[in-house]
């Protein structure tokens, strides 16, 4: 996607409030990928991504910026926790597993695209099979109706959704259950190991017509796509478009004079280094080069500093952006502005139980002020604080909502907020709502 950096930032602004410097950094990094793709192969090989370190408290948008960026351009994306990896020689996840996870993500993306492209054709074949099954199930309704007319009527009923909830028995593929070969490691399917050497088993399964239609369509679509082509394209995308977000990088940035029973944090850094520098990792889809993968590392860096990371690793993250703590005006925007605004989420979910929430402007201001105060006086958890405040604010409304027979409007004004939060924010432990 050839979006300009300004256009990328505009798209991110729809979901994330503030943090303009971080948005600019990732937008430029993304644009540079497009610029690189327009060069000759000889020049392309010489240009590597400028990896980014995001420094800032939890809940200010570090992960969301990276996730939305990847979603914007449909790039393979994974988030990993730096603390989950261990130094070579210890039991646990090895750093190369992040590359294997990225490729798996890429395979899923490409496969979904290819299956979507043949979906209509697959759906027709699936419907033909379902018509045959339904015709047999409803044979008693046929009477003197000619066979072709009877099946045509069944087909029309299927298209109109008349049989969606009817339970039928169909023949489906029996996928082997994945096994965890290493504690804390990835789950591996026996079928994926042996590929086409083992014939796929079939089994009878009872499900609704709606479920059967979806299952059969997916099976038919999968038959139509070339898995070798999917895997080759997936590896290419992982190598050239992949984004790996390494969270909690500060937790492994310990100083050399620190000691303890934990696995060496410096050792984990040294294991991550060749992955970020550029190397080749063996996966079940073939060799994958990591040279052009974009790495975004993030951490609060409350205890340690970026300078506590080993110099070699620091050098592989040339772009450092610091994200700001959220203030009252930021909370006001988060509550009202984004497409997934917090107030909109609560309005939507309570409408299911016939509660129409209406937030006044002064209520929004008061909620934002409470969130800011709580972050200043206790642990700063960023935008997540809004959920702790909102859950407390709407606890009684949510509890009583299931018994409302008709749509009822509940107005949340400043007095309502003060009544619910004025004392409780000081006396009640809101931590129980933190996810």
C-alpha positions as CSV (number, residue, x, y, z in Angstrom):
1,X,0.0,0.0,0.0
2,X,1.5,3.3,-1.2
3,X,0.1,5.5,1.6
4,X,2.2,8.6,2.4
5,X,3.4,9.0,6.0
6,X,0.8,11.8,6.6
7,X,-2.0,9.5,5.3
8,X,-0.8,6.7,7.6
9,X,-0.8,9.0,10.6
10,X,-4.3,10.2,9.7
11,X,-5.5,6.5,9.6
12,X,-3.9,5.9,13.0
13,X,-5.5,9.0,14.4
14,X,-8.9,7.4,13.9
15,X,-8.1,4.8,16.6
16,X,-5.2,6.2,18.8
17,X,-5.2,9.6,20.6
18,X,-2.0,11.6,20.7
19,X,1.5,10.1,20.5
20,X,2.3,12.0,17.3
21,X,6.0,11.3,17.5
22,X,5.5,7.5,17.7
23,X,3.0,7.6,14.8
24,X,5.4,9.6,12.7
25,X,8.2,7.1,13.3
26,X,6.2,4.1,12.3
27,X,4.6,5.9,9.4
28,X,8.1,6.7,8.0
29,X,9.3,3.2,8.6
30,X,6.3,1.9,6.7
31,X,6.7,4.3,3.8
32,X,10.4,3.4,3.6
33,X,9.2,-0.2,2.9
34,X,7.2,1.1,-0.1
35,X,10.2,3.2,-1.3
36,X,12.5,0.2,-1.0
37,X,10.1,-2.0,-3.1
38,X,10.4,0.5,-6.0
39,X,14.2,0.2,-6.2
40,X,16.2,-2.2,-8.3
41,X,17.0,-5.6,-6.6
42,X,20.7,-4.7,-6.2
43,X,19.8,-1.6,-4.2
44,X,16.9,-3.2,-2.4
45,X,19.3,-5.8,-0.8
46,X,21.4,-3.0,0.7
47,X,18.5,-1.2,2.5
48,X,17.3,-2.6,5.8
49,X,14.5,-1.4,8.1
50,X,15.2,1.2,10.7
51,X,14.0,-0.6,13.8
52,X,12.2,1.3,16.5
53,X,12.2,1.4,20.3
54,X,9.1,2.8,22.0
55,X,9.6,4.1,25.5
56,X,6.6,4.9,27.7
57,X,4.2,3.8,30.5
58,X,1.7,1.0,30.0
59,X,-1.6,1.7,28.3
60,X,-0.5,4.7,26.2
61,X,-0.8,3.1,22.8
62,X,2.6,1.3,22.1
63,X,1.1,-2.0,21.1
64,X,-2.0,-0.5,19.5
65,X,0.1,1.7,17.2
66,X,2.1,-1.3,15.9
67,X,-1.0,-3.5,15.6
68,X,-3.1,-0.9,13.7
69,X,-0.1,-0.2,11.4
70,X,0.1,-3.9,10.5
71,X,-3.6,-4.1,10.0
72,X,-3.6,-1.0,7.8
73,X,-1.3,-2.6,5.2
74,X,-2.3,-6.3,5.9
75,X,1.2,-7.2,7.0
76,X,2.1,-10.3,9.0
77,X,2.3,-9.2,12.6
78,X,3.0,-10.8,15.9
79,X,3.5,-9.5,19.4
80,X,5.9,-11.3,21.6
81,X,7.0,-10.8,25.2
82,X,10.8,-10.5,25.7
83,X,10.5,-12.1,29.1
84,X,9.1,-15.4,27.6
85,X,12.4,-16.2,25.9
86,X,15.4,-17.8,27.6
87,X,19.1,-18.0,26.9
88,X,20.3,-20.9,24.9
89,X,20.8,-23.9,27.1
90,X,17.7,-23.3,29.2
91,X,14.3,-24.9,28.9
92,X,11.8,-22.5,27.4
93,X,11.1,-20.7,24.1
94,X,14.1,-20.0,21.9
95,X,14.2,-16.6,20.1
96,X,13.9,-18.2,16.7
97,X,10.4,-19.2,17.5
98,X,9.3,-15.6,17.0
99,X,10.2,-16.0,13.3
100,X,8.3,-19.3,13.0
101,X,5.3,-17.6,14.6
102,X,5.5,-14.8,12.2
103,X,5.6,-17.1,9.2
104,X,2.6,-19.0,10.6
105,X,0.7,-15.7,10.8
106,X,1.7,-14.9,7.2
107,X,0.5,-18.3,6.0
108,X,-2.9,-17.7,7.6
109,X,-3.1,-14.2,6.0
110,X,-2.3,-15.5,2.5
111,X,-4.5,-18.5,2.9
112,X,-7.5,-16.4,4.0
113,X,-7.0,-14.1,0.9
114,X,-6.8,-17.1,-1.5
115,X,-9.8,-18.8,0.0
116,X,-11.8,-15.6,-0.1
117,X,-11.0,-15.3,-3.8
118,X,-12.6,-18.7,-4.5
119,X,-15.3,-18.4,-1.9
120,X,-18.2,-17.9,-4.2
121,X,-17.3,-21.0,-6.3
122,X,-16.7,-23.1,-3.2
123,X,-20.0,-21.9,-1.7
124,X,-21.9,-23.2,-4.8
125,X,-20.3,-26.6,-4.5
126,X,-21.0,-26.7,-0.8
127,X,-24.6,-25.8,-1.4
128,X,-25.0,-28.6,-3.9
129,X,-23.8,-31.1,-1.3
130,X,-26.1,-29.6,1.3
131,X,-29.1,-29.8,-1.1
132,X,-28.4,-33.6,-1.5
133,X,-28.2,-34.1,2.3
134,X,-31.3,-32.0,3.0
135,X,-33.3,-33.7,0.2
136,X,-32.6,-37.1,1.8
137,X,-33.5,-35.8,5.3
138,X,-36.8,-34.3,4.0
139,X,-37.7,-37.1,1.7
140,X,-41.0,-37.6,3.5
141,X,-42.1,-34.1,2.2
142,X,-41.5,-35.0,-1.4
143,X,-44.8,-36.7,-2.1
144,X,-45.5,-36.7,-5.9
145,X,-43.2,-33.8,-6.6
146,X,-40.7,-34.6,-9.4
147,X,-37.2,-35.1,-8.1
148,X,-35.7,-32.1,-10.0
149,X,-38.5,-29.8,-8.8
150,X,-38.2,-31.1,-5.2
151,X,-34.4,-30.5,-5.1
152,X,-35.0,-27.0,-6.7
153,X,-37.4,-26.2,-3.9
154,X,-34.9,-27.4,-1.3
155,X,-32.2,-25.3,-2.9
156,X,-34.4,-22.2,-2.8
157,X,-35.2,-22.9,0.9
158,X,-31.5,-23.2,1.6
159,X,-30.7,-19.9,0.0
160,X,-33.5,-18.2,1.9
161,X,-32.3,-19.6,5.2
162,X,-35.3,-21.8,6.0
163,X,-33.1,-24.6,7.1
164,X,-30.4,-22.7,8.9
165,X,-31.2,-24.1,12.4
166,X,-32.0,-27.6,11.3
167,X,-29.5,-30.2,12.6
168,X,-28.0,-32.6,10.0
169,X,-25.2,-35.1,9.8
170,X,-22.4,-34.5,7.3
171,X,-19.1,-36.1,6.4
172,X,-16.2,-33.7,7.4
173,X,-12.4,-34.0,7.7
174,X,-11.1,-35.1,11.0
175,X,-8.2,-32.8,11.9
176,X,-5.6,-34.3,14.3
177,X,-5.3,-32.5,17.5
178,X,-2.1,-30.5,17.9
179,X,0.5,-31.6,20.4
180,X,2.9,-29.5,22.5
181,X,6.3,-31.1,22.0
182,X,8.2,-28.7,24.3
183,X,6.7,-27.1,27.5
184,X,5.9,-23.5,26.7
185,X,6.6,-24.1,23.0
186,X,4.5,-24.1,19.9
187,X,1.8,-26.7,19.3
188,X,2.5,-28.9,16.3
189,X,0.0,-30.9,14.4
190,X,1.1,-34.4,13.3
191,X,-0.7,-33.8,10.0
192,X,1.4,-30.7,9.4
193,X,4.6,-32.6,10.0
194,X,3.9,-35.4,7.5
195,X,2.0,-33.2,5.1
196,X,0.3,-35.3,2.4
197,X,1.9,-38.6,3.4
198,X,-1.0,-39.4,5.6
199,X,-4.5,-39.5,4.1
200,X,-7.1,-37.3,5.8
201,X,-9.6,-39.1,7.9
202,X,-13.3,-38.4,7.6
203,X,-15.9,-38.6,10.3
204,X,-19.6,-38.0,10.6
205,X,-20.5,-34.9,12.6
206,X,-23.9,-33.4,13.6
207,X,-24.3,-29.7,13.2
208,X,-26.8,-27.1,12.1
209,X,-27.2,-26.3,8.4
210,X,-25.7,-22.9,8.9
211,X,-22.5,-24.4,10.5
212,X,-22.4,-27.2,7.9
213,X,-22.5,-24.6,5.1
214,X,-19.6,-22.7,6.5
215,X,-17.6,-25.9,7.1
216,X,-18.2,-27.4,3.7
217,X,-17.4,-24.0,2.0
218,X,-14.1,-23.8,3.8
219,X,-13.2,-27.4,2.8
220,X,-14.1,-26.8,-0.9
221,X,-12.2,-23.5,-0.9
222,X,-9.1,-25.2,0.6
223,X,-9.2,-27.8,-2.2
224,X,-9.1,-25.0,-4.8
225,X,-5.9,-23.3,-3.6
226,X,-2.3,-24.3,-4.2
227,X,-0.7,-24.7,-0.8
228,X,2.8,-24.6,-2.3
229,X,2.0,-21.2,-3.8
230,X,0.5,-20.1,-0.5
231,X,3.5,-21.1,1.5
232,X,6.0,-19.4,-1.0
233,X,4.0,-16.2,-0.9
234,X,3.7,-16.3,2.9
235,X,7.5,-16.7,3.3
236,X,8.0,-13.8,0.9
237,X,5.6,-11.5,2.9
238,X,7.1,-12.5,6.2
239,X,10.6,-11.6,5.0
240,X,9.7,-8.3,3.3
241,X,6.6,-7.1,5.1
242,X,6.6,-8.8,8.5
243,X,6.4,-6.7,11.7
244,X,7.5,-8.2,15.1
245,X,6.6,-6.2,18.2
246,X,8.8,-7.2,21.1
247,X,7.1,-6.0,24.3
248,X,8.7,-5.6,27.7
249,X,12.2,-5.3,26.2
250,X,13.1,-3.3,29.3
251,X,12.7,-6.4,31.5
252,X,15.8,-8.0,29.9
253,X,17.8,-4.8,29.9
254,X,19.5,-5.5,33.2
255,X,22.9,-4.0,34.1
256,X,25.9,-6.2,34.1
257,X,26.4,-5.7,37.9
258,X,23.0,-7.1,38.6
259,X,22.7,-10.7,39.8
260,X,20.1,-13.2,40.8
261,X,18.5,-16.6,40.2
262,X,16.9,-15.5,36.9
263,X,18.1,-16.6,33.5
264,X,20.7,-14.1,32.3
265,X,18.9,-11.2,30.7
266,X,22.0,-10.2,28.8
267,X,22.1,-13.7,27.4
268,X,18.6,-13.3,26.1
269,X,19.6,-10.0,24.5
270,X,22.6,-11.7,22.8
271,X,20.3,-14.4,21.4
272,X,17.9,-11.8,20.1
273,X,20.7,-9.8,18.5
274,X,21.3,-12.1,15.4
275,X,17.6,-12.2,14.7
276,X,17.4,-8.4,14.6
277,X,20.7,-8.1,12.8
278,X,19.7,-10.4,10.1
279,X,20.1,-14.2,9.8
280,X,18.4,-17.2,8.3
281,X,15.9,-19.3,10.3
282,X,14.7,-22.8,9.5
283,X,10.9,-23.2,9.5
284,X,8.7,-25.9,8.2
285,X,7.9,-23.7,5.2
286,X,11.6,-23.3,4.3
287,X,14.4,-20.9,5.1
288,X,13.4,-17.4,6.2
289,X,15.7,-14.4,6.1
290,X,15.1,-11.9,8.9
291,X,17.1,-9.0,7.4
292,X,14.1,-7.0,6.2
293,X,11.6,-7.7,9.0
294,X,10.7,-4.6,10.9
295,X,11.3,-4.9,14.7
296,X,9.5,-2.6,17.1
297,X,10.6,-3.0,20.7
298,X,8.7,-1.4,23.6
299,X,9.0,-1.0,27.3
300,X,8.2,1.3,30.2
301,X,11.9,1.6,31.2
302,X,10.9,2.7,34.8
303,X,13.7,0.7,36.5
304,X,16.2,0.1,33.7
305,X,17.1,2.5,30.8
306,X,17.5,2.1,27.1
307,X,21.3,2.5,27.7
308,X,21.2,-0.6,29.9
309,X,20.7,-2.8,26.8
310,X,23.9,-4.2,25.3
311,X,25.4,-1.7,22.8
312,X,25.1,-4.1,19.9
313,X,21.4,-4.4,20.4
314,X,20.9,-0.7,20.9
315,X,22.6,-0.1,17.6
316,X,20.0,-2.2,15.8
317,X,17.2,0.0,17.1
318,X,18.3,3.4,15.7
319,X,14.9,5.1,16.2
320,X,13.9,5.9,19.8
321,X,10.5,7.5,20.5
322,X,9.2,8.4,23.9
323,X,5.4,8.2,24.4
324,X,3.7,10.7,26.7
325,X,1.6,9.9,29.7
326,X,-2.1,10.5,29.1
327,X,-3.7,13.7,30.5
328,X,-7.3,14.7,31.1
329,X,-7.8,16.1,27.6
330,X,-6.5,12.8,26.1
331,X,-8.9,10.8,28.2
332,X,-11.8,13.0,27.0
333,X,-10.8,12.3,23.3
334,X,-10.4,8.5,24.0
335,X,-13.9,8.5,25.5
336,X,-15.5,10.1,22.5
337,X,-13.4,10.5,19.4
338,X,-12.0,7.2,18.0
339,X,-14.0,4.7,16.0
340,X,-13.8,2.3,19.0
341,X,-14.4,5.1,21.6
342,X,-14.9,3.7,25.1
343,X,-18.3,5.3,25.6
344,X,-19.5,3.8,22.3
345,X,-18.4,0.4,23.4
346,X,-20.5,0.6,26.6
347,X,-23.5,2.1,24.8
348,X,-23.4,-0.7,22.2
349,X,-23.1,-3.6,24.7
350,X,-25.9,-2.3,27.0
351,X,-28.3,-1.8,24.1
352,X,-28.5,-5.6,24.0
353,X,-30.4,-5.4,27.3
354,X,-32.5,-2.4,26.3
355,X,-30.4,0.2,28.0
356,X,-29.7,3.4,26.0
357,X,-26.8,5.2,27.7
358,X,-26.5,9.0,27.2
359,X,-23.3,10.7,28.4
360,X,-23.4,14.4,29.0
361,X,-20.4,16.6,28.2
362,X,-19.8,17.4,31.9
363,X,-19.9,13.7,32.7
364,X,-17.2,13.0,30.1
365,X,-15.0,15.7,31.7
366,X,-15.5,14.3,35.2
367,X,-14.7,10.7,34.1
368,X,-11.5,12.0,32.4
369,X,-10.6,13.9,35.5
370,X,-11.1,10.9,37.7
371,X,-9.0,8.7,35.4
372,X,-6.1,11.2,35.4
373,X,-6.2,11.6,39.2
374,X,-6.2,7.8,39.7
375,X,-3.2,7.4,37.4
376,X,-1.3,10.2,39.2
377,X,-2.1,8.9,42.7
378,X,-1.7,5.2,42.1
379,X,-0.1,3.1,39.3
380,X,-0.1,4.8,35.9
381,X,-1.8,2.3,33.6
382,X,-2.7,4.7,30.9
383,X,-5.9,4.4,28.9
384,X,-6.7,1.1,30.7
385,X,-7.6,3.3,33.7
386,X,-10.7,4.3,31.8
387,X,-12.0,0.8,31.9
388,X,-11.5,0.5,35.7
389,X,-13.4,3.8,36.1
390,X,-16.2,2.9,33.7
391,X,-16.7,-0.5,35.2
392,X,-17.1,1.0,38.6
393,X,-19.4,3.8,37.3
394,X,-21.7,1.5,35.4
395,X,-21.6,-1.5,37.8
396,X,-25.2,-1.1,39.1
397,X,-26.6,-0.2,35.6
398,X,-25.0,-3.3,34.1
399,X,-26.2,-5.5,37.0
400,X,-29.8,-4.5,36.7
401,X,-30.0,-4.2,32.9
402,X,-31.1,-7.8,32.2
403,X,-34.6,-7.1,33.6
404,X,-35.5,-4.2,31.5
405,X,-38.4,-5.2,29.0
406,X,-38.3,-2.1,26.8
407,X,-35.6,0.4,25.7
408,X,-34.9,2.7,28.6
409,X,-32.6,5.8,28.5
410,X,-30.1,6.2,31.3
411,X,-28.5,9.6,31.5
412,X,-24.9,9.7,32.8
413,X,-24.3,13.3,34.0
414,X,-21.7,14.9,36.2
415,X,-23.8,14.4,39.4
416,X,-24.2,10.7,38.5
417,X,-20.4,10.4,38.1
418,X,-19.7,12.2,41.4
419,X,-22.3,10.1,43.2
420,X,-20.8,6.8,42.0
421,X,-17.1,7.8,41.9
422,X,-16.6,10.7,44.3
423,X,-16.1,8.5,47.4
424,X,-15.6,5.1,45.8
425,X,-12.4,6.1,43.9
426,X,-10.8,7.0,47.2
427,X,-12.2,4.1,49.2
428,X,-12.6,1.2,46.8
429,X,-9.8,-0.8,45.3
430,X,-10.3,-0.5,41.5
431,X,-7.5,-3.0,40.8
432,X,-10.0,-5.8,40.7
433,X,-11.1,-4.5,37.3
434,X,-7.6,-4.4,35.8
435,X,-7.2,-7.1,33.1
